[in-house]
Amino acid sequence: MVSDSGLSLHGVIPPLVTPLDERGEVDRRSLERLVACQLDAGVDGVFVGGSSGEVALLDTAQRRTVVEVTVGAVAGAVPVLAGAVDTGTRRVIEHARQAAELGADAVVVTAPFYVKPHPAEIVAHFRHVHAAVDVPVVAYDIPSAVGARLTPDVVVELAESKDVVALKDSSGDLATFREILRRTGLPALSGSELLADTAVLLGAAGLVPGLGNVDPHGYVRLYRAARDGDAAAAAAEQDRLARLFGIVSVADLGRVGFTAGALGAFKAAMALRGIIDCPATNRPLAPLSPSETETIAEILAAEGLGKL
């Protein structure tokens, strides 16, 4: 689907992890390899600097490196979306301008977090960001991380004023997602790994699944089947991906938080497949244990995913 800005947002747009080396620095070669893997799978775009990319844990220099390397590796093949996520409008504008200068095709913006903003403040936030940058703004609804919802009324207002060109929905609320589709006509992208087929059949323009880092081919197959109306084939692929998504439940939550367990699982699986060199996550996220990594290897093998 093409937005009013002329930016085509559709299909599978995985939210890329940020590969790190053992010192916690961005691993450029692994990031380039990850991008190549995604393009080979036939994705329709890539999104860097999102939750899967540990955006809240990256410093400004790391954010710059991620966008710079990704834009260079993509080389215009598909759109590059870059997260401009932070606690306040001024900081978000700084991140957005940096991403635009580096060649990102759009910036992805959440509601401000920590400050518990009113809906009117959220609308003003997006309007200030849109006015300050020369690339389209995609609204990102992820209340589990930021503590504030982009309600249908907020999204409708932003769509009507053309301050945002699309919505990336990670709320998990399909009823609200459907309402936004009905009321706005915005290209809406679902961040759900487990309801991806349903989202496309409801009218989602595309998918932004974190598990797409591990198996982009699977989500491309799912999207194309659902887009073409083959609900049975889409459901079968969704069932397989749901089994694969079991990797995020491997970590001992008595030892690590859910985010560390999920992102650690993605990165462990990617390292096992040879997509990235090191499964390190940013502090304070704790690494998976060797036994947890072995369990992830068993799940990959059961689903037929070996080294690339």
Secondary structure, DSSP 8 states (H G I E B T S, - for coil): -B-TTS-B--EE--B----B-TTS-B-HHHHHHHHHHHHHHT-S-EEESSTTTTGGG--HHHHHHHHHHHHHHHTTSS-EEEE---SSHHHHHHHHHHHHHTT-SEEEEE---SS---HHHHHHHHHHHHHH-SS-EEEEE-HHHHS----HHHHHHHHHTTS-SEEEE-S--HHHHHHHHHHH---EEE--SSSHHHHHHHT-SEE--GGGGT-HHHHHHHHHHHHTT-HHHHHHHHHHHHHHGGGGG-S-TTTS-HHHHHHHHHHHHHHHHTSSS-----TTS----HHHHHHHHHHHHHTT----
